[in-house]
Amino acid sequence: MARSSRLLQGTTGSYVDLLTVLKAGQDAEAPQKKKRKLNATSTPPNLPVPNKDIEDSNADSSKVEEDAPVEEEDHEVGDADSTSEDSDDDGEQSEDSFRQHFVTRDAEELSRFAKDPRQAKKSPAVLLDDTIRRSWIQASNDSKEPHRAQQIEDLHLKQRLVTKGAHLLHSLNTVQRDLAGAVSSYCDVVAAIRTVQNASVLRNICMLHALNHVYKTRDLVLKNNAKLSQSDGDGLGEIRDQGFTRPKVLIVVPTRQSCVRVVESIVGLSEPQQQENKARFLEQFSQDDDEDWHQKPEDFQELFGGNHGEDFRLGLKFTRKAIKFFSGFYNSDIIIASPLGLRRTIESGSKKEEGDAAQKVQDSDFLSSIEVVVVDNASALQMQNWEHVEFVFQKLNLLPREAHGCDFSRVRHWYLDGHAKYLRQTIVLSAYQTPEINSLATEHLLNIAGRVQYTPVYEGALTEAPKRLPFSIHQSLLRFEAASVAAEAEARLKMFTSLIVPQLLRGGDSLRGVLIFAPTYLDFSSLRNHLTSALERTAVSFGHVSEYTPVKEVNRARSHFMNGRYGILLYSERAHHHFRYRLRGVRRIVFYGVPENPLFWTELDKRRVRALFSKWDTLKLERIVGTERVSRLLLEKGSDTFDFV
């Protein structure tokens, strides 16, 4: 095992040497036929001690829901005892996107693509329903643009999913049918069209596809097992239908309650006869909404309602009749987790014996064979810590450190060649597009099948703000120049200190009700330091509220701002995202940068608004001023000030 482990770490191209070495020890290390037993299993000798978070999926999985009887034996994916009778084989169809993408994929074509995977060609955007722009990015010459799902046959579903799938498809609008067709074609999808109203529909589309992928993977293995058992391996040639490890679908969500919604979607679509550990899952992951939050905006309630814990992971294992919650990651088909939960699991690692000392190493092998990734509510994940998301994607589809009982004679060639990332499908659902999401797509969404992007046509948040208030609002945007992204922070601060601050201080002692909105914590810190020094010789006092400010200090700052003791209140965007404070006493707002979330522009009551922007704020600016106006604000030469009344 140690020898195969070292070779796996060093392999970068051909798999010939890998198979040669592993076959030499095949008799000693060949995986045994597995039968599920209810008693505890022991750790084989000479293997690293497993990480408890990975093996137990964050909990002891021996407890079973009382009303769900347990079968003495069930057939798992890849079990040698499983037969075709346990599969839901619907027959092989050459047009099936699963077969075209994973089974019949041309190895030479994939090898050519792997040498230069970033030569994509973007087609002009197509307008759907006059509200959504759809862009097709062709990854290779053989990439085929996906078609809209018009009928249930277009989704190529397993028979057990057809009824639920047909009901779902019937309820979809034009844009959602187009997205369903793109998802089922196995191309990458970046959809910045997620709202509170359509979140459940988009989730159901993705979970239907994830279940279909799990079932097709399982049934292909079972069918090949039956062929091997009947023929004793003679005359069948090479059968390669597996990855290094069992997990095939990774679902990344921001909170425990959003994990509950994903599970509800999976259960509703698959309708299993048994759900083991379901009661325990609901106890640990689900909570009732806080009654005090009913006055909060609906997007806040959808994200933070119920259990909004951000550190979790869950393994789901599918058998013929049941779904098992809290299965060990290496025995799971679907993993649902937060970026923070995954990172902590990976970094906690496993113990590796080296001489007399035990050393911990990172263990991300359970992500080595992920074929479908769903990132739900990516805009909310960015408000947590986007670095965790990038960390997880860096660990996907790496060659494993250990064999984990893998039968390498059935591992697909492109896994052994390290090309799995070029076949992995990634689906990103977000409320809006950001540079971070675009960077993730450029760096990690390398699917040979291409990519589809969905972006709304924006009316502009500044047109919505006056509709909510009984008085007129003067909205002004000030443009400044920055040669690069690196130089933008300094240029923005210079614009603020030379133009905005002097105008504010002209009010002297009478200055009150000024809210300064900082987009990032770095901006918040810079402004706090500058205001401290700039106002120390004046009669103007200011308070500050960030996502890290203690509750007691927040209450004091809000109270002093409302009664005028603080003329200025410095407020961070993440504080507003996480708490949605209702700030009283606001007379004017200065947006140090346009907010990432356009809803924030309309939520804060005010009579006068000023905002700074540069060309590097294009995505955010479009959501504020609208798709039609954004080019004029960026390119107009006559003036750098734009007023909207």
TALIN-V474758 format. One record per helix or strand. SS is the DSSP state (2 for helix, 1 for strand). FROM is the first residue (numbers start at 1). TO is the last residue. If there is no record, write none. Layout:
ss=SS from=FROM to=TO
ss=SS from=FROM to=TO
//
This chain:
ss=2 from=2 to=10
ss=2 from=16 to=24
ss=2 from=26 to=29
ss=1 from=49 to=49
ss=2 from=52 to=56
ss=2 from=84 to=86
ss=2 from=97 to=103
ss=2 from=107 to=115
ss=1 from=121 to=122
ss=1 from=126 to=128
ss=1 from=132 to=138
ss=2 from=152 to=155
ss=2 from=159 to=170
ss=2 from=174 to=184
ss=1 from=188 to=192
ss=2 from=199 to=231
ss=1 from=242 to=242
ss=1 from=249 to=252
ss=2 from=256 to=270
ss=1 from=274 to=276
ss=2 from=278 to=285
ss=2 from=291 to=295
ss=2 from=298 to=304
ss=1 from=313 to=318
ss=1 from=322 to=325
ss=2 from=329 to=331
ss=1 from=334 to=337
ss=2 from=339 to=348
ss=1 from=350 to=354
ss=1 from=357 to=361
ss=2 from=365 to=367
ss=1 from=372 to=375
ss=2 from=378 to=394
ss=2 from=408 to=410
ss=1 from=411 to=411
ss=2 from=413 to=416
ss=2 from=420 to=422
ss=1 from=425 to=429
ss=2 from=435 to=444
ss=1 from=451 to=456
ss=2 from=461 to=468
ss=1 from=474 to=479
ss=2 from=485 to=505
ss=2 from=508 to=510
ss=1 from=514 to=518
ss=2 from=521 to=534
ss=1 from=542 to=545
ss=2 from=551 to=562
ss=1 from=568 to=572
ss=2 from=573 to=579
ss=1 from=588 to=591
ss=2 from=599 to=603
ss=1 from=608 to=613
ss=2 from=615 to=625
ss=2 from=627 to=635
ss=1 from=641 to=644
//
